[in-house]
Amino acid sequence: MTHLRTITTLLASFLLLTGCSDNSPSADQAEAEQKVSSVVKSQQTELSPDAIKILLEKKLSGIEVSSVELSPKEGFYQAFYNGQILYISTDGLFLFSGTLLGLSEDEPVNHTDAAVTAKTNELSPQRAEAIASLKEDDMVIFKAEREEFAITVFTDVDCGYCRKLHKEVPQLNAKGITVRYLAFPRAGVGSSAYDKLVSVWCSDDKMLAMNNAKLKRQFSPKTCTNPVASQYQLTRVFGLSGTPALILPDGELIAGYMPFDKLHQHLKDKAQQAETAGK
């Protein structure tokens, strides 16, 4: 701002030297400074994060911006929505999406991934609290006989990687990992995917219905009072955009499939770190 005021004063002085006026020098200078200041402000208006959020949601119908903050690229904000980022100039006139790479280090730095990971980690406590408030009766649970960990998985029966994860549930259970399913019909409430998930949740034997849906693609249409719509709404709160979405006990989000052995090791490592930190 000091630099901007200096430029404004210099420009105003220049106008005084090159212009004609009947006013006194002090009045002329004040008027010139005001004119230049107005021009500079009109050319360099910086919108607030709240204003950027309103602008994006107005211009890009259907998106819900969760937060807006300054990006590593000078003159641009980064706006978070559904686990993704949009980059928008601070004056709100230019927008781009994609991966922002920094080249100041020896190797390219992926600023986009780093920002998404940081934002995801910030929300871990809220996710853990929200998951803890849910009733297990509203889940489809594949319980480990000797449970050491319990993971909560938002799933869609039409998702290929969801089926791949489900095929590994026996291995997960054998390693002491209970799998608790929540519904995430990616096409939304009222879609075919939604109806299929409702049929699973309304079955007398939900585990069998889930196995049939995931492994055999067999469905028995059923309806009842069910939590599928409310669980879908929770995915909007969490900003989830794909399946499977795994929520670990501490609220950490793993977006996508992870092989059972790597997942087991990750859980063990986190438990060890928590134990060490508690000493």
C-alpha positions as MATLAB code, in Angstrom:
seq = 'MTHLRTITTLLASFLLLTGCSDNSPSADQAEAEQKVSSVVKSQQTELSPDAIKILLEKKLSGIEVSSVELSPKEGFYQAFYNGQILYISTDGLFLFSGTLLGLSEDEPVNHTDAAVTAKTNELSPQRAEAIASLKEDDMVIFKAEREEFAITVFTDVDCGYCRKLHKEVPQLNAKGITVRYLAFPRAGVGSSAYDKLVSVWCSDDKMLAMNNAKLKRQFSPKTCTNPVASQYQLTRVFGLSGTPALILPDGELIAGYMPFDKLHQHLKDKAQQAETAGK';
ca = [
       0.000    0.000    0.000;
       2.932    2.405    0.789;
       4.298    1.748   -2.702;
       0.875    2.427   -4.214;
       0.529    5.741   -2.328;
       3.962    6.815   -3.546;
       3.014    6.107   -7.163;
      -0.269    7.984   -6.677;
       1.550   11.046   -5.325;
       4.085   11.017   -8.171;
       1.380   10.740  -10.806;
      -0.556   13.534   -9.167;
       2.531   15.754   -9.173;
       3.019   15.009  -12.862;
      -0.563   16.057  -13.584;
       0.051   19.304  -11.736;
       3.104   20.097  -13.842;
       1.411   19.334  -17.143;
      -2.086   20.675  -16.498;
      -3.724   24.086  -16.133;
      -5.893   25.161  -13.240;
      -7.088   28.274  -11.522;
      -7.064   26.513   -8.143;
      -4.292   26.901   -5.577;
      -1.397   24.370   -5.796;
      -2.550   22.458   -2.701;
      -6.099   22.132   -4.020;
      -4.792   21.107   -7.439;
      -2.596   18.429   -5.905;
      -5.428   17.014   -3.792;
      -7.754   16.864   -6.788;
      -5.111   15.219   -8.972;
      -4.296   12.634   -6.285;
      -7.980   11.793   -5.930;
      -8.357   11.248   -9.685;
      -5.284    9.045   -9.918;
      -6.307    7.096   -6.818;
      -9.696    6.393   -8.384;
      -8.058    5.102  -11.567;
      -5.628    2.882   -9.659;
      -8.385    1.437   -7.477;
     -10.579    0.708  -10.476;
      -7.733   -1.188  -12.101;
      -6.531   -3.064   -9.020;
      -9.678   -3.973   -7.087;
      -9.069   -6.993   -4.886;
     -12.182   -8.907   -3.881;
     -12.477  -10.488   -0.464;
     -12.575  -14.303   -0.097;
     -16.288  -14.077    0.767;
     -16.950  -12.058   -2.386;
     -15.021  -14.608   -4.452;
     -17.116  -17.448   -2.988;
     -20.346  -15.635   -3.901;
     -19.038  -14.859   -7.391;
     -18.020  -18.457   -8.132;
     -21.270  -19.955   -6.906;
     -23.176  -17.432   -9.035;
     -21.119  -17.916  -12.198;
     -20.607  -21.691  -11.909;
     -24.044  -23.086  -11.236;
     -24.168  -26.128   -8.989;
     -20.858  -25.849   -7.164;
     -20.547  -25.220   -3.416;
     -17.332  -23.473   -2.436;
     -16.208  -24.539    1.025;
     -13.379  -22.039    1.464;
     -11.259  -19.461   -0.365;
      -7.675  -18.507    0.483;
      -4.658  -16.940   -1.203;
      -2.761  -19.317   -3.499;
       1.006  -19.650   -3.945;
       0.582  -17.828   -7.272;
       0.597  -14.100   -6.597;
      -2.626  -12.359   -7.517;
      -4.752  -15.525   -7.341;
      -6.991  -17.172   -4.787;
      -7.512  -20.924   -4.505;
     -11.140  -21.932   -3.986;
     -11.944  -25.363   -2.558;
     -15.012  -27.331   -3.625;
     -15.806  -31.061   -3.435;
     -12.191  -31.928   -2.686;
     -10.965  -29.934   -5.707;
      -9.459  -26.512   -6.370;
     -10.209  -23.644   -8.717;
      -7.779  -20.753   -9.158;
      -9.303  -17.304   -9.570;
      -7.625  -13.911   -9.842;
      -8.094  -11.656   -6.827;
     -10.102   -9.213   -8.967;
     -12.439  -12.059   -9.967;
     -11.854  -11.626  -13.689;
      -9.840  -14.749  -14.544;
     -10.313  -18.419  -13.621;
      -8.464  -21.630  -14.330;
      -8.514  -25.206  -13.099;
      -5.864  -27.899  -13.105;
      -2.568  -28.568  -11.370;
      -0.456  -25.664  -10.165;
       3.225  -26.611  -10.281;
       5.988  -24.589   -8.666;
       9.369  -24.562  -10.411;
      11.476  -22.690   -7.862;
      12.894  -25.921   -6.392;
      15.113  -28.565   -8.005;
      12.007  -30.659   -8.721;
       8.495  -29.407   -9.597;
       6.300  -28.891   -6.524;
       2.626  -29.833   -6.879;
       0.962  -26.996   -4.985;
      -2.518  -28.262   -5.846;
      -2.053  -31.685   -4.254;
      -0.350  -30.124   -1.242;
      -3.244  -27.705   -0.708;
      -5.900  -30.420   -1.069;
      -4.050  -32.686    1.381;
      -3.649  -29.878    3.914;
      -7.314  -28.930    3.661;
      -8.354  -32.572    3.959;
      -6.275  -32.995    7.109;
      -7.811  -29.867    8.625;
     -11.238  -31.490    8.405;
     -10.234  -34.819    9.989;
     -11.550  -33.992   13.501;
     -14.921  -32.864   12.114;
     -15.219  -36.017   10.001;
     -14.336  -38.247   12.961;
     -16.935  -36.501   15.115;
     -19.639  -36.764   12.436;
     -18.952  -40.467   11.834;
     -18.971  -41.191   15.582;
     -22.447  -39.687   15.828;
     -23.925  -42.196   13.333;
     -25.720  -45.342   14.448;
     -24.179  -48.630   13.393;
     -27.699  -49.929   12.739;
     -27.734  -47.559    9.752;
     -24.572  -49.110    8.295;
     -23.826  -52.341    6.465;
     -21.057  -53.840    8.576;
     -18.573  -56.605    7.823;
     -17.088  -57.119   11.258;
     -13.653  -58.567   11.957;
     -13.653  -61.427   14.454;
     -10.680  -59.905   16.267;
     -11.200  -56.237   15.587;
      -8.213  -53.909   15.855;
      -9.435  -51.153   13.568;
     -12.746  -50.040   12.086;
     -12.912  -48.095    8.844;
     -15.996  -46.394    7.431;
     -16.416  -46.584    3.663;
     -18.742  -44.467    1.519;
     -19.657  -46.778   -1.344;
     -21.612  -46.999   -4.578;
     -22.595  -50.409   -5.944;
     -21.907  -49.311   -9.546;
     -18.294  -48.330   -8.803;
     -15.559  -50.634  -10.148;
     -13.044  -49.788   -7.441;
     -15.756  -50.230   -4.802;
     -16.202  -53.801   -6.056;
     -12.436  -54.293   -6.002;
     -12.286  -53.140   -2.391;
     -15.253  -55.313   -1.462;
     -13.518  -58.411   -2.843;
     -10.773  -57.749   -0.294;
     -13.107  -57.452    2.707;
     -12.295  -61.035    3.822;
      -8.561  -60.155    3.851;
      -9.284  -56.934    5.718;
     -11.362  -58.807    8.286;
      -8.599  -61.394    8.680;
      -6.193  -58.570    9.566;
      -8.561  -57.255   12.224;
     -10.157  -54.487   10.153;
     -13.917  -54.058   10.368;
     -15.505  -52.490    7.275;
     -18.560  -50.281    7.874;
     -20.378  -49.174    4.731;
     -22.272  -45.931    4.235;
     -24.213  -45.155    1.062;
     -22.898  -42.768   -1.589;
     -25.047  -42.883   -4.747;
     -22.818  -40.673   -6.876;
     -25.602  -39.887   -9.353;
     -27.654  -38.428   -6.519;
     -30.888  -39.077   -4.676;
     -33.549  -40.619   -6.914;
     -31.056  -42.096   -9.375;
     -30.751  -45.744  -10.359;
     -27.687  -46.027   -8.106;
     -29.741  -44.605   -5.255;
     -32.512  -47.180   -5.779;
     -29.963  -50.009   -5.789;
     -28.451  -48.854   -2.513;
     -31.911  -48.490   -0.968;
     -32.623  -52.101   -1.935;
     -29.459  -53.166   -0.087;
     -30.240  -51.149    3.039;
     -33.835  -52.392    3.078;
     -32.941  -56.092    2.756;
     -33.477  -58.467    5.654;
     -29.870  -59.600    5.247;
     -27.920  -56.487    4.350;
     -24.546  -58.249    4.173;
     -25.877  -60.803    1.692;
     -27.556  -58.060   -0.327;
     -24.290  -56.095   -0.449;
     -22.365  -59.180   -1.545;
     -24.913  -59.869   -4.280;
     -24.876  -56.250   -5.431;
     -21.094  -55.888   -5.454;
     -19.959  -59.339   -6.563;
     -22.862  -60.613   -8.672;
     -24.621  -57.370   -9.637;
     -27.865  -58.880   -8.423;
     -30.514  -56.659   -6.869;
     -33.910  -57.332   -5.294;
     -35.896  -54.075   -5.413;
     -37.065  -53.091   -1.943;
     -38.132  -49.904   -0.210;
     -38.367  -48.898    3.416;
     -37.482  -46.067    5.746;
     -33.744  -45.827    5.195;
     -30.702  -43.557    5.769;
     -29.398  -43.524    2.185;
     -30.438  -39.923    1.434;
     -29.035  -38.577    4.707;
     -25.758  -40.435    4.156;
     -25.552  -38.957    0.679;
     -26.005  -35.483    2.183;
     -23.094  -36.197    4.507;
     -20.881  -36.733    1.452;
     -21.788  -33.184    0.372;
     -20.762  -31.861    3.786;
     -17.458  -33.748    3.558;
     -16.881  -32.542   -0.006;
     -16.497  -36.079   -1.354;
     -16.432  -36.462   -5.125;
     -15.680  -40.145   -5.724;
     -15.933  -43.665   -4.383;
     -14.775  -45.524   -2.477;
     -14.050  -42.890    0.164;
     -12.490  -44.354    3.291;
     -12.717  -42.569    6.637;
     -10.222  -43.833    9.200;
     -10.864  -43.757   12.965;
      -9.151  -40.356   13.391;
     -11.135  -38.851   10.517;
      -8.400  -39.118    7.885;
      -9.845  -39.399    4.384;
      -8.430  -41.813    1.846;
     -10.007  -40.903   -1.471;
     -10.100  -44.027   -3.597;
      -9.076  -47.651   -3.440;
      -6.071  -48.781   -1.403;
      -4.868  -52.423   -1.456;
      -5.713  -54.242    1.776;
      -2.074  -54.857    2.786;
      -1.086  -51.216    2.339;
      -4.205  -50.093    4.186;
      -3.418  -52.437    7.067;
       0.153  -51.138    7.265;
      -1.059  -47.535    7.156;
      -3.417  -48.166   10.070;
      -0.653  -49.872   12.060;
       1.741  -46.990   11.397;
      -0.841  -44.422   12.530;
      -1.535  -46.402   15.709;
       2.196  -46.590   16.455;
       2.619  -42.865   15.870;
      -0.317  -42.077   18.171;
       1.123  -44.345   20.868;
       4.547  -42.719   20.602;
       3.047  -39.235   20.729;
       1.094  -40.163   23.862;
       4.182  -41.134   25.818;
];
